[in-house]
Every structure is written in C-alpha cells, then in structure tokens.
Amino acid sequence: MKRIAVALVVLVGLVSRNYGLSPTYTACQLQKPAAASPLTGCPEGTLFVSPTDSRADFTSVQEAVLSLPESGDATILIGEGEYFEMVNVTRSAPVTLLGQLDPETAFDPAGNASQRNLVQIWNNIYVKDGLTDEETATLTVAPPSGVQFGNVNFRAYNIDFENRAANYSISQALVTSVMYANASFYGCAFASYQDTWYTGHGASTYAVDSIIYGQTDYLFGFGTAWFQSVTLANRACGGGITAWQGTNGTRYGAYIADSRIMRSPDANATTVTDYSCFLGRDWNPEAVAVYLRNYMDESIQPAGFTPWDGETTVPNTTYYAEFDSYGPGGNTSARVPQDHILTAVQAQNFTLEDVFYGTPAWIDFEYEYL
C-alpha cells in the first residue's frame, strides 16, 4: 500500500499551487508502452531498477548505486514499486535518481508532488540498541568518512522516502541524512516523526515542490538547507519544526521560503491542537532558522520559537527571522523577542544565492511548474 499517499489525498485541497516536472528528465521518467524500452528518452548509460520488469538491470536501488564507477555522471531510473531498503550514496561524482511517472497523471496540475509519484523507498529502523541517529536513515548521501567531501551533485526526482518504524511516541527515525555533500530534491516526499530530515556537517541541501512530514525537530542539522515551495506537515508537536546548530559568522541554518506549514491530515487530534507547534528551538546558541513568505495554519504557536529543554529563554545569540508570514499561525505580534520580523529591505539579504554564496551549480533551476 502506498502509505504516504493516504494522507496526501487530503493535502490536495489544502495546498493550492501548481506542481513541477523536470524538462531534462521527464521523457525518461514517463512509463513507456510494453513494446518500447523503459529507457527511451533517458541519458546514455542510464541504469534501470525495477522489482517486476525483467528488463531491469537491478531489482534494488542500492545494488544499482553500488555498481556505479567512481567517476562520471550517473543516472538511475527507478521503476514503479515499493523498495524496502536503505540507500547509501558514497561516491563523489554526480548521481541522479529518477522516479518513474505515469503519463496519465504526471501532467495533472490538480494533483500534488507525491500523489503522482510511483516509487516509494522505505525502511523501519529507529534509534535503539546502540544505533546512532544517522544510521537509521532511509537515504544517506555522505562519504565513507568525514575526512573528505562526498557527492558534489546528488539529485532525486519524484520519489517518496519514508521511515515506517516511527510514530509519535517512538525515538528518532531518520528519512534523509546528508553529510559533506550537495544534495537536491524535486517533487519528493519525506515521512517520519522525529528527525525526518538531517543536513549534517559540511552539507548543503535544497528541496523544492516537496512534502515533509514530521513531529519533533524534523528539520535538523549543522549545514545549510533551503526549502523552496514545500509543504511541512505537522504530525505532532514536539520540540520545534527546526533544530539547528549554527556557527557564528556563517549562514549555516534552515531557510524555508514560499511554503505551507500545516497540521498533517494524519495527525492525532490530541497531539496537534490549535497553536501547539513551534517553528523552531535552539540546538545550540547560534541556531539559525529563517522563514520567508510562508503560510502557517492554526497549528503554529503564537510565540513562534521555544527554548531547548532545560532552558528558560531563547538565547539572544540565535538568529530567528520571519518575513511576510501569513495565515492563522502567521500573526507575528506575539513572537518571542529573539525572532527578527524582517522588513522587505532586510529580507533581500536572504536569497538562495546569498545563503549559498553564489548560484549553486548542483541545483536544477530548470525544474518547471506546470
């Protein structure tokens, strides 16, 4: 059963925006008639993964990843189906994962990013028996050790990533872990509860046109993460949506722009009450979270941000900021004093190019909205 899609059916009516596709890869992603090669329209050398198609090079995504040479761009087309596995990308050369799409639904602007996705990659591992947070991730993009930089350009299109071990009472169970790498995601979904998304040391990440489900600190990390036109779906309220360890003098932090933040359709009514979720809390005193032009429903706390466990106030050394928040939870009049309510002029200092110190070559800016 496509677990994520059950909740997303309800999200369609809540998220009124068009959704995108990649002009570079759409022809490759579309399912082909039985008589045609599934790789028609794909870049030369593309590998095909499928659990059911006898023409596939591999039945497992991780097997395909492990088969890649150390150098050269690599593209993997993933056929329709569920993949119960953990994917670990350690090579430094570019890797692109493409989720297959149904041509009858791929271009329907009434749907959303995940509803048309045919590929689900999931595991059910959570933090226990000595496992670290990072070791539970469904998708890991990182070098074998932290002594060198890993993937310079990892991209994933139209794939649902999920950790099904989690519920609102269990410990950490990651979906995505990126460390010492550049990674971007297009039209994807990410579903867990605590610690869904991790942008770790030395990492730069970007997600667009995607949906992220979580509960406690579900966007967390040390690096730089930009979330553009995403939906953040609160399954429960614990800690904050963001929890970051910033570094003085850097732009390391979480940046959420032109997005929607709302109660998840599958949230327990007793865990997500009106005005119960915080936008963030300080994992260290230099924590950074910036919210730009976002809709916030009534699940967001009027105070906006909250101290870390054991603290009484948000440190003044954090940098929390909002510009043009709107919706029932977007009223900034009762925010904590440490939340900077930006003017239009001040908000101009927070562009993607400013945060990443230039225009990142590893982001697909040609990804188009329908």
Secondary structure, 3 states (H helix, E strand, C coil): CCHHHHHHHHHCCCCCCCCEECCCCHHHHECCCCCCCCCCCCCCCCEEECCCCCCCCECCHHHHHHCCCCCCCEEEEECCEEEECCEEECCCCCEEEEECECCCCCCCCCCCCCCCECEEEEECCCCCCCCCCHHHCCEEECCCCCCCCCCCCEEEECCEEEECCCCCCCCCCCCEEECCCEEEEECCEEECCCCCEEECCCCEEEEECCEEEEEECCEEECCEEEEECCEEEEEEEECCCEEECCCCCCCCEEEEECCEEEECCCCCCCCCCCCCECCEEECCCCCEEEEECCEECCCECCCCEECCCCCCCCCCCCEEEEECCECCCCCCCCCCCCEEECCHHHHCCCCHHHHCCCCCCCCCCCCEEC
